[in-house]
Amino acid sequence: MKKHIIWSLMLLSSLAFAQTAKKELEQLPTEKNSSEQQFSQSKSQKNYGNNRYGTGDKFICESYRGQRQHCNADTSGGVRLVKQIGYNSCQGNWGYDYYGVWVTNGCRGEFQIDRYQDHYGQTDDVIRCESYSQRRQTCARDLRGADVSLIHQLSNRSCQGNWGFNYNEIWVSNGCKADFYVSHRNNGTDPYQAGNNGIVECRSVGTNIAHCQVPALQSVELVEELGNQYRNSCRGNWGYSSHGLWVRNGCHARFAVTAYQEPSYSDHDNNHNQGREVICESNYGQVRTCPADTRGRVEFVQNLSNTSCDNRWGYDANGIWVKDGCRARFMTYDAGSAVNQPPVNALPITVKCKSRRNKVKICDTKGPFRDVKFNREISKGKYPCKGNWGVNQQGELFVTNNCYAEFKVYR
């Protein structure tokens, strides 16, 4: 009798746990997902759009003679297999992409477009984000206090390492197309303001790049590495940009972040005369406006990109803007500041820099610089420098992949 009571209690507790712990959505195969070329060819056909099934619809899709068959459907609600209607197994032989369902190896089945609703109960928190022609695409959404998980890859290009999110958007790149699920942890409040004293923990799994939710930053500093097998494993594997704080290659650390705040000046406050640093970055040629106090003087301090910032930056009442790949440091001063323009060397210095054994080499520029220009390639042919040099997040000139080049450095 006692054993029966114990087993009954264990069964009830397991059922209660099953109700509170939602299982992850079952992963479906993606290797047969349509390519962008296949999608374009399908759209050019006269019958594209006919028999295009929508949310809640049931339909049959069949593979004949073992070949891949694609059935046009609106898959934004997710697709599930209702039942198999043929002799050949459909397990592992069906999936769906961004414009329909595919079956192969003789799979014949009845499908329904309600997978996400069937699993989550609603679909308001499912976001579809798609990168075309391998370009980076951002999908705006208030993600403060939220976790984002990839629930289904829609492209035949892998999404591993090609997606991420910060506090106001999900991004995809390199042809990644996927559906994401957003789950809020704390009713949409900003985790940076949730009593963590400006300390943010950020972790990268494997070689993936992870973006962590932070506000518009003034500065960030690594304070502690966590659980890393090798010493200094975060060196060169973290930074911050307009997309937030990022880590890669297994870096797991705590960072002290300082959010940008609109300064409040008074007649008795002279601290603003020292200026305030702002880093603003245009990624993938987009126009980016960074919050800054532009009521006084704005100075261009240092170029952080391998693209010239000439005629690619400016400012207005909303802040400092950059475009066409310009990434740079700026200083802002109050209108009453007596700070003089820092001296600028009229002539640049010439720097030669060489990468060995495909490793990253930090070039000696004799101190900080405001701009750098590629002068000539010394390692020609086998080790081209195109795409193998730049300025990192710490403002250091570098070369990689055996590039050997000469640069003009403007200080």
N, C-alpha and C positions, 0 to 999 in steps of 0.2 A: 504493500500500500504506500509506504513511504517513498519507494522508488518511483511509483506512478505519479506521486505529487511533485517530486523533483523534476521528472521529465516534462510534466505539464507546465511547470513554472519556466523551464528552459525554453519550451516551445513558445509560450506566450511572450517571453522577453525577446526571442529572436524575431517574432512577428512584429513586435513593437519597434524593434530596431530597423527592420526592413521598411517600415512605413516612414520612419524619420530619415533614413539614409537613402537617398535616391541613387540608383545605379547610374554609371556613366552610359551614355548612348553607345550602342554597339557599333564598332568600327566596320565599315564596308570597304571592299576593295576599290581602288582608284586608278589602277594601271590601265584600264580600258576607257577612262574618261576622255571625252572629245578634246581635240586640240582646237586652237583658235582658227586654224585653217579649215578644219572640218565644220566648225560652226559657221564660218563665212560662206562656205560652199552650200551648206544647208539653207542659209538665209536667202541665197540667190535663186533657189528653186521656187517655181511658181506655187507649189502647194505648201510652202512654209506657212505655218499658222493654222492650217486646216487640222482638225482633230487634235488641237493643242489642249490638253487636259489641264484643269485648274484645281485649286485647293478643294479638297474633299471628294474629288472625283475618283472613281474606280475605273481601271482600264486593264486590258490584257496586252502584254508585250511578249513576243515569241522569237526565239532563235531557231532558224531553219538550217539544217545540214551543219550544225555546229558553228555557224558563222555569227559574227557580232551583228546585232540588230539594235538600232537606236529608235526610240519612240519619243516623239516631240511632246513635251509637257512643261508646265510651269512648276518648277521644283522648289519654289521659295518656301513652301510649307514642309519640306522634307518628304521623302518617299519611303514607304514600308511595303514589304511583301505580305500580302494577305493570305495567299495560298498558292502552292505549286500545282499546276494543272497538267503537267507532262510527266513522263517517266524519268527523264534526266534531272539530276539534282540541280537546284538553283543556288545551293550554298556556295558562296564564293564566285558565283557566275553571273552576278548582276550588281548594278550600282547605279548611281545617278550623278549627273554633272549639272552645269549651269543652264542647260536648256532642254534636258530630257533624261529618260531612263535608258540604260543599255543592258542587254542580255547577251550571253554567249554560251558556247558548248551545249547547245540544245535546251537551255533553260526556257521554260514556258510558264509564265506566272501571272497572277492577278495582283495588281498593285493599287495602292491608295495614297493620295497626297495629304497626309496628316501626321507624318512621323513625329514632327516636333511638338505638335499639339498633343499627340498621344503620349509623349514622354514627359513634357514639361507642363502640360495643362493649358498653356497659352504660348503665343509666339511673339509677344511684344518685345521680348528681350533677345530675339534672334536677329543678328545683323549679317547681311551678305556684303562682302567687300571683294572686289575683283580687280586684278592688275592685268591690263592688256598691253601687248607688244613689249612685255618685260619692264614696263614703266612702273614707278612707285605711285600708288594710289592711296589716298587717305579718306577715311569714312568718319565724318564728324559725329561725336556723341559725348554727352557728359558722362565721364567714367570715374568721377571722383568717388572713392570708397567702393570700387567695384573690382571684381575679378573677371577676366575674359578668358574663355577657353575655345579652342577650335573644335567644333563638333563634327564637321564633315568637309573634306577637301573636294572641291568641285572641278579642279583643273587636272590635267595630266602632268603638269609641272609640279614638282614637289613644293610644299609650303614650309618644309623644315628650314628654319633659319630665315624665312622670307616673310615673316609677319611679326607684329608686335603692337603695343598700345601704350598710350600715356593717359593723362587725366582728361584729355578732350578729343581723342580720336583713336581709331584702329588703323593701322597701315599694313599694306601688302606690297610686294615687289616681285620682280623676276617671273611674272606670269602666274603667281599664286592667286587662286580664286577659292574662296571658302565661306562657309557659314560659321558664325561665332555666337556663343551664348554669353550674355552678360548677367552676372549675379552680383547684386549689391550687398556689401558686408555691413555697412553702417548708414543706411538710408541716404546715401549720396553725399555725405560730408567728406571734406577733403582730408585724407589720411595725414597730410602734413600738419594739419591743424588739430589733430586728435590727441594732443598731449604727449607727443614724442620728442619734444624739445629740439626739433630740427634734425633728428637722426633718422635716416632712411636706410633700410636694409635692402640690398639688391643682389640677386643671384642669377647666374647663367648656368644652364644645364648643358653639358657637352660643349660643342663649339658654337651653339646658337647665341645670337645677340638678344638680350632681354632688355626691355625698356621699363623703367619703374616710374610710378606716378609721383611727380613733384610739381610744385607751382613754377611760375616764371622765375628763373634763378638769377641771383646776382653772383653767387659763388658756390662751390662745392669742394669738399676736402675728404679724402679717404682717412678714416680714423681707426679702423680695425678690420683685418682680414679674418674670415670665418671658415673653418673646416676645409682649408685648402691643403692638399697633400704636399705641394711644393712651396718653398719660400718665395715670396714676391711673385706669386702666380697672377696677381692682378696688375702687375706692372705692364703698362701699355695696353691693358685690356679693359679700360673703363674711361668714361668721359661724359660730357653732357653736350646737348645740342638743342635746337628748337623743338626736337621731339622728346626731350626729357633726359633723365639720367640713364646711361646705358652701360652694360657690362657684357663681356663675351669670354669665350674659351674657358668656361668653368669658374670665372671669378665670382666669389661670394664674399661680400664685405658690407660694413656699415659706413655710411657717409654722413658728414655734417653738412647740411645744406642751408643756405641763407636765401630766403625769398626776396624778390624785388619788392620794395615798398616805395610808394610815392613819398618823397621827402617833404617834411613840414618845416618851413623856414620861419625864423623870427629875426627881429633886428639885433638880438643879442646872441645869435647862433652863427659862429664863423666856421664851423666844421665843414660846411659845404664848399668852402674855398679850396679844399683839397681835391675836389672832383669826385666823380662816381663812375666806376667802370661798368660798361655794358657790353656783353658779347651778343652779336646778332648774326644769324646764319641763314643763307638761302640754300636750301637743299633741293636738288633736281630742278634747278632753274626757277623755282617758285618765288613769288614776292612774299617776303616775311616782314611783318612789323613787330618790333620788340618794344615792350613798355619801357618808357624812359621819360625823365623830366627834361623837356627840350625848351623850357622857358628862357634858358640862358644860352651859353656857348656849347657847341658839340664839336668834339675833335675826333678825327680818324687817327687811331693809335697804331694798329698793327693788322696786316692782312693775314688771316688764318687759312686761306685757300690757295690753290694753285691757279686760280682765276683772278685776273686783275679786277680790283674794285673801282677803277676809274669810271665815273658816270654810272655806277651801279649801286649807289647808296645815297641816302638823304634823310630828312626828318621833317615831321609835321607835328601838329598838336597831339597826335596819338602816340608818338614815339619815333624811334629810328627805324628806317626801312632799308632792306637790302634786296637785291634781285640777281638773276642770271648767275647763280653760283657763288656770289660774293659772301665770304665769311670773315668777320673782322671784329677787333676790339675797338671800343669807342670810350671816350671820357666826356661826361657832361658836367657843366659848371653852372652855377647860379648866375643870373644876369649881372649881379653886383660883384662877382668874383674878380680879384685882381691878379689871378694866375696868368703868367705870361705864356705865350706859345712856346712849347718845347723846341729846342734847336733841332734841325733836320740836316743831316749831311748832304751836301750837294752832289757828291760823287758816291756811287755805290761801291761796295767791296766785292771782289771776286772770290767765290768759294768753290772748291772742287770737293766732291763727295762720292764715295764708292761703297757699294754693297757687296759683301763677300758671302759665299755659300747661301745665297738666296735670303739672307737675314736682313732685318731692318737696321739701317745705320742712321743714327742721329748725327746730323752735320754740325760742325763747329762754326757758328756764325758770329763768334766773338761778342755774344750778348744778344739782347732782344732786337728785333727788327720790325719795321712797319710794313715792308713789302718785299717780295722776292719774285724774280723772273728767271725762267729757264733760258740759259744762254746758248749752250751747245751740248750735244751728246758725244761722250768720249767712247763709251762702249757701244759700238754699232753692230748691227746685224743680229747676232745670236742673243744679245741681251739688250733689247730696246728699252728706253726709259719712258716711253709713252705709257701713262697710267701707273708708273712705278715710282713716282715721287710726289711729294705734297707737304703740307703743314699739318701736324697733328693737333689734337685738342689742347695740348699744353703750349702751343705756339712754337714748336720745334720743327725745323726743316729736316726731312728724312728722305732716304732712297731705299729701295728694296729690290728683290729679285735680280741681283747682280748689276743693277743700273749704276753706271759711272758717268757723272755729268758735271757740268760747270754752271754755276748760278750767279746772278747779279743780286746782291743783297742790299736793300735800302734801309738804313738805320735812322 
